[in-house]
């Protein structure tokens, strides 16, 4: 008797971003940096991810990890955030 294995496959594009100069900014003004970063995540990053059809996976310090169904969606998100 053989057992059939069913695989559920999907394509995903992984988006990873971090803040340039984060350590320097934290050294100069930790509270201000954290406050500005939280504001930017809420006002810019999270809406851009959702608008491009992505799913926010994790925010850790200055890093953001998101998943998209297509690479073009991840690129669109990155462009929107950079603007």
Protein Blocks (a to p, Z undefined) as FASTA:
>chain_A
ZZddddddddddddddddehklmmmmmommlmmmmmmmmmmmmmmmmmmmnopacfbdgh
jaccdddfbfklmmmmmmmmmZZ
